[in-house]
């Protein structure tokens, strides 16, 4: 897609492309459709998603390249409903900037390199998740989990999770209970 076209392209239906070249300044709008990439992605242009947009990375071969998402409106233009990585022969795709997924990240083959840019966000109506990873699927890099907690008008117990990497995870006491220091401003009661 050439730099600064008079009308930025927007998908009007499910679309499969082999190679996608995004010149600087271009914005390709998935527009609530499914974009399937079977080849490579190159260039520094961006992809504009939405809460109903999906990307499937399939095909075979090595590196897909870097996916850069439009950052104009965080949580709107850098959002996908589902992201699927099904790239055979150990292919890899890299997220070049913040990418918010509201639905499911599925990895059946290939590696998704997050670079710390993958955000799984729950809302009042959705819970983002990573499906069971199968085949040669893998995620490398940090992922941010954003849990929606509704305003209930009162204090209530919420089920959340502590870090799970045993090698470097703090204890629940250190991570959540601030080492046992309770105070009225914290809204917690720590018991030994």
N, C-alpha and C positions, 0 to 999 in steps of 0.2 A: 504494500500500500504506500503510495507516494507521499512525500512530506506535504503537509498543509493542503489536502485536497479541498475543493470548495464545499463539499458535503462529506462529512465523516461517514464511513460505512457502518451500517447497522444490519444485523441478521434479521431475516424475515421468516426463517424456518430453521429447522435443524440443518447444520452445515458441517461438511467434512472437508478439511483442507490437508494437503500433503505438507507443504512448506509455507510458513507464514512469515513474511518480512514486513516489519513495522518500522517505517522511517521515523526519525525524530519529529515529534509534534503531532503524529497521528493518534487517533483514538478509535479503536474498533469496538463498537457497542454490540455485546452479545444479545441485548434486548430481550431477555427472558427466554432465550432459545438454548439449544445445546450445540456447542462448538466442539467438534472432534478434530484433534490434531494427530496425523499419522506420521509426520515427518519432523521438521525442525522449526523452531521459532528464532528469528534473529531481528536485530534492530532494537532501538530504545523507545519506540512508540509504545502506547499502552492499550490495555484491554479494559473496557468498561463493563462491569458486571451488574447484577441486581439480585434481589432475593429469590428470583425464579430462574436465574441463569445457571448453566452447567457447563463444565469443561471435562472432556474425556481425552486423555492422552493415551494413544494406542499405537499400533504398528510395531515395527521392529527396528533395531539399530541402536546406535549409541546415544549420545546426549541429545536431548530435545532442545535444550537451550534455556534461556531465562524468560519467565513470564513476568511482565511488569504490569501492574494494575493501576488504573486511574485513581489518583488520590484526591480528586477535587472535593468530594464529600465523603469523609470517613464513615463507613457503615452503610453507604449507599452505592457509590461508584466502584468500590473495591471489594464487593461482596459476591459470593457465589452460593447457590443453593447446595450443589454437590460438585466435588472434585474427584475424578477417577483416574488412577494411574494403572494402566494395563499395558505397559511397554515391555515387550519381550527382549530377550538377550541382554538383560541387565542395563537397559537404558535408564537415563536419569533426566529429571526436570528440576529446575531451580526456581524458587520464588524470589523475584528481585526486589519486592517491596511488600508492604503490609497487604495480606490477603485474608479476608474474613470469610469463613465458611459457616453457614447456618444449618446445613443439613448433614451430609455424610462425606467423609474422606474415605475413599476405597482404594486399597492398594493390593492388586493381585500379582503384578509383576513390575519390576523397575523400582527406582529409588526416587523419592520426593525429597529434595534438599530444601529445607525451610529457611535457612539463614536467619532464624528467629522471626520470620515474617508470617508464619501461619497462626491465625487466631481462630479458635473454635468458639463461637458465640451462641449462647442460648438467649432466647427472647421469651416474651409471655406465651408464645405459641409454638416454639421450636426448641429442640435441644440438639446442638451440634455434637457429632461423635466421630470417632475413627472406627470403621468396621473392622472385623477380624482381618488381619493381614495374612494373605495366603501367597502361595508360590514363592517368587523371589522378591516380593514387595517389601519395601523398607522406607522408614522415615528417618532422615538424619537432620540434626539441628533442633533447636528449641521450638516448642509450641506453647502458645498462650491460651489458657482456657478461661473464658469469660462467662461466669454463671449468672443468670438472671435471677434476682431475688425480689419478689413483688413486695411493694409497700403494704403492710398488713395493718398498720395503725397501732400495732402493739409489738412487744418483743416476743419472739418465738424462736424455738430451736430449729436450726437448719442443718441438713445433712450435706456436708462438704467433704472434700478429701484432702489429706495431707500429702506432701511430696512422697513419691514412692521409690526413688532411686536410693537404695540402701547405702550405697557407697558415700554419698554426699548429703543425704537428707537430714535436716534437723529433726529433733524429736518433736512430738506434738507439744510438749511442755515449752520448748524453745520457740517453735514456729507460731503456735496459736495462743499460748498462755503467757507469753512474754517472760518465761523463766519463773513463773509462779507469782509475779508481782501483780496483785489485784488492786483495783481502784474504782471509785465510783464513776469516774469519767470513761472507763473502758466498757462498762456494761457486762462484765464477766465476774464470776465467782470461782476462784481457783481453790480446789480442795486437795489436800495431800493424801 
